[in-house]
Amino acid sequence: MEIENKGKHIIVIGAGLGGLAAACLFASQGYNVSVYEKNSTPGGKMQQLIKKGYRFDTGPSLFTMPFQLQKLFDLCGEKMESYLHYTDLEPLTRYFFQDDIIFDNYLDKQVNEREIDKFAPKSVDEYNNFLKRAEKLYNKTSQAFLFNPLYSLKDFRKLKYFDFLGIDAFSTVSQKVDKKISSPHLRQFFKRFTTYNGSSPYKAPATLNVIPHVELNQGGFYIRGGMYRIVESLLNLGIKLGVEFHYNQIVHQITVKREKVRGIVLKNGTHVKSDAVIANSDATDTILNLLAEGAISNSRKAKQQKIEPSCSGFVILMGCKKRWSQLRHHNVFFSKDYEKEFKEIFDEKHLPQDPTIYVANTSWSDPNDAPVNSSNLFVLVNAPYVYENQDWEELSERYSGFLIEELERRGLEGLEKAIEVFEIINPKDFLELYRSNRGSIYGTSSNDKFSAFMRPKNKLRGIQNLFLVGGSTHPGGGIPLVLQSAFNALELMKRSKT
Ligand SMILES: Cc1cc2nc3c(=O)[nH]c(=O)nc-3n(C[C@H](O)[C@H](O)[C@H](O)COP(=O)(O)OP(=O)(O)OC[C@H]3O[C@@H](n4cnc5c(N)ncnc54)[C@H](O)[C@@H]3O)c2cc1C
């Protein structure tokens, strides 16, 4: 295979996770791969900030389905352990409810049962049964929807024997959770997992109740040294495999002639020829803006425009010369009215007045991430995607002040005074930094039962040799699914015998 592909040139647009994974995979198959990235560093939304002795991951903080990353290294003929190590955390997450109940969610089943017993004794069995059901749902759906390119007839045949009623596509996450769980605290807990792909539990199909299985049965992990180790590892792997990386290079256009990709044009006017292009740029941006006029039909463009982006995020990074004993590694401060919060984000499109606040405090498990007696707080609130009439400069100042007050009210006393490093990343920043559709952070939303079929596939129909990878493509956002998009691109390339 390596010899067969030798001399064939592949361009990857963007060095986000999907671009890095695709670059490594294709290089391992003998292709000459060049990556063009608009920013000065690889990783896309997966970045890190190091300042005054504090280290922050600015994007993902939870690592799931490690077998996906393992598969990538295996396919590239390398040992993952030579590049990075991951570890589990106990408790995995500490949840703070507004009535002062605290739930330490452990992966250890017995310890976890004891924790639930403290605030919802009647729901211990309900919790376990919910996870059993989630596992069944995962077993029914993963091969058909996640690990399947869903591109040609033979892929869709895998859905043939599917009983759509059996995969909970016709009720929402919230309806199903309410039916199966009686504890209001655990209801909110289980509904939160829908936000992992940027959707609302009050709109998304209950099929997404597979996510608790992925985190709680298969495990949620942390990468030693920080999540950015994933990016550094794939960069090193790519370099080893001969991938060329070009930074500070904006791709302006994908050139297409007679329905076949010919290469790219950079913003500085340089033309670069290639046999294929893999776009890790946001699929909406690729289809609407990077393809030359006439390269794709107006109806295809209109279809793309209709796809709803996932929610965005409002992030504050705070290096604080203080530690709070009540914080763990992952912490969630829940809102009072969850339904209202999602209505504000997805329907009214404004920042929630009473938000659920996620706080990653990685210095809890990795003391190297902050100076002694200090904390590196990464604060994330789900936010609406960029919409007209939002003044993000003014909102950022006001909302960050509000969040600090809110965290103080929820127990982080003396927070404001302790801050010595302070950075904000708002939805407009996500749009401008990574050109993600309306600043979405997980690609497309799953707020509709048909969204699994609406996402652009990993090879664009109608144009030969144009592949799409990343969270805005099939099968969706988040580290493991983005890796899957790169596996799919390789599979579809093999099928097209380029
Ligand atoms: C705050 C936050 C928290 C998250 N938490 C988690 C989590 O805990 N667990 C998890 O699994 N996932 C999480 N995610 C989601 C995860 O980070 C993303 O799904 C994944 O990193 C996206 O990868 P991607 O391949 O889509 O590329 P992106 O990160 O979107 O990168 C695309 C790259 O393409 C470049 N680019 C775009 N257009 C051009 C162009 N025209 N020319 C050149 N370059 C271009 C961009 O600069 C960027 O580097 C989180 C995301 C965010 C932002």
The ligand as a Gaussian input file, in Angstrom:
#p B3LYP/6-31G(d) Opt

LIG

0 1
 C      -14.060000      24.705000      25.637000
 C      -14.139000      23.354000      24.996000
 C      -14.301000      22.221000      25.787000
 C      -14.356000      20.960000      25.198000
 N      -14.415000      19.858000      25.996000
 C      -14.274000      18.637000      25.464000
 C      -14.035000      17.510000      26.292000
 O      -13.925000      17.624000      27.510000
 N      -13.900000      16.285000      25.688000
 C      -13.952000      16.132000      24.323000
 O      -13.824000      14.992000      23.826000
 N      -14.150000      17.200000      23.508000
 C      -14.287000      18.439000      24.041000
 N      -14.392000      19.540000      23.232000
 C      -14.551000      19.342000      21.779000
 C      -13.223000      19.069000      21.071000
 O      -12.283000      20.002000      21.488000
 C      -13.428000      19.223000      19.591000
 O      -14.464000      18.349000      19.135000
 C      -12.167000      18.904000      18.778000
 O      -10.991000      19.377000      19.389000
 C      -12.361000      19.576000      17.431000
 O      -11.419000      19.115000      16.527000
 P      -11.587000      19.435000      14.972000
 O      -10.829000      18.385000      14.242000
 O      -13.014000      19.605000      14.625000
 O      -10.757000      20.737000      14.736000
 P      -10.750000      22.242000      15.257000
 O      -10.283000      22.243000      16.644000
 O      -11.993000      22.942000      14.917000
 O       -9.574000      22.781000      14.349000
 C       -9.718000      23.186000      13.016000
 C       -8.401000      23.824000      12.601000
 O       -8.512000      24.276000      11.263000
 C       -7.916000      25.553000      11.165000
 N       -8.516000      26.234000      10.006000
 C       -9.827000      26.522000       9.829000
 N      -10.015000      27.127000       8.643000
 C       -8.786000      27.227000       8.062000
 C       -8.337000      27.758000       6.828000
 N       -9.168000      28.297000       5.935000
 N       -7.001000      27.698000       6.553000
 C       -6.120000      27.130000       7.421000
 N       -6.513000      26.610000       8.609000
 C       -7.829000      26.642000       8.922000
 C       -8.244000      26.222000      12.483000
 O       -7.389000      27.301000      12.770000
 C       -8.066000      25.057000      13.452000
 O       -6.733000      24.950000      13.911000
 C      -14.310000      20.824000      23.792000
 C      -14.159000      21.962000      22.988000
 C      -14.040000      23.200000      23.588000
 C      -13.790000      24.401000      22.721000

